[in-house]
Amino acid sequence: MGVDTTPAMTAFPGSFNVPGQILSIDEFKAQALRKNSASAVKPDPEAQLQPRAFAPRSSKFMIELHEKYQAYGIPRPHFVFSGDGEEGFRVSTEFMGKELHVTEPCGSKQEAKERLCEVCLNLLKELESEGKLERAPRAKKQKTQNVHPEVVEKDKAPVVNYIGQLLEFQRSTASSQPTYTDYQLGQSFSCELTIDGHPDPFGSRTTYFTSKKSARQHAASCAVADFQAAGLWPDTATDLGGIKKAKSPRVPASSSTIPTPLAPASSIADNLPGASSYAQRAAHLATQLGLNTPEWRYATSSASAQGFHTVSCFFKNGGPHEDPDCEVRHVFGKKKAKEECARLVLQYLEGLREKRMEYARGVMAGMKGGETVIGRPVGKVAEGEAGVGVTTEVEESGG
């Protein structure tokens, strides 16, 4: 009688053997794949990676400090940095005879320098208020010959510097400088730009670039496009910049006392060279009427209505026209509020001019040669103007 000596197959814990059955290689792989897929943790499809803000970037206090120490002829401060990227950066300097420090750790040298510039700027403002600073005299520019002219590569087209353009535009309108907030996701960067007076930021934290500089350029380009769409961007701006603050035109003083016929009230201010605003047109017409330059008075806005202004006009020594009662209330934007008040003042002055012209026509009616001096009484107070009982003197021409 024969004895079966074949050893029985043993099923080890965790193995894929089935007792009494031998699996092929393909069946073994398929069984292992099913077991691994069943035990694996499925990722949450709603969970997405979010960018991390690591340091806001702003050069507001650096720029203001640079302008201050240039205006007063003060040597530029030397910044000494300490620390590293893990423990944070600190900075110190010796400025105006004092040791100034930033002891709190900052995420970057840029952020530490910006904080110390704010401390230096506050020190200069204290010295200004105490009257301890005097502006340095302007030095005359010396003409120099360019011995080695710059070589311009014709093949490369000029790159539009939106950051520089936005900086020039904000300075030309006397507005605060923008603040850039950088975001990082892995090796990619994004940026958002905020400007005082604009509630929504420019740019996007989900639009990524390979460098922080490119991300900031994109955010600045979004702000430039918004100003262009609103009609606030100057037409003279080019891709290379060149945006300058508009200078108010000077009204030349009259060199002769001989009266000349004046233009109609509707065209006298419109034809003034460079007068593109109601304030300039009102100031020019006020000088024609013998009044002083208008003074614009701003009322302090309440804390609950930031950005809204109340403006009124005042003519010093203006007699009955000292207060033309052209006040505007609660207008958003300081410049816009002034323009709205100036528009009402211009209407008031045009009505005053027409009233004086009408009085002059009545006095000169029937006089020989009276039409040549019809504009003479415009700069004088006419008879019957409210608040002043002054009789206008009119010179008669002998016939």
Order of alpha helices (4+ residues) and beta strands (2+ residues): alpha-beta-alpha-beta-beta-beta-alpha-alpha-beta-beta-beta-alpha-alpha-alpha-beta-beta-beta-alpha
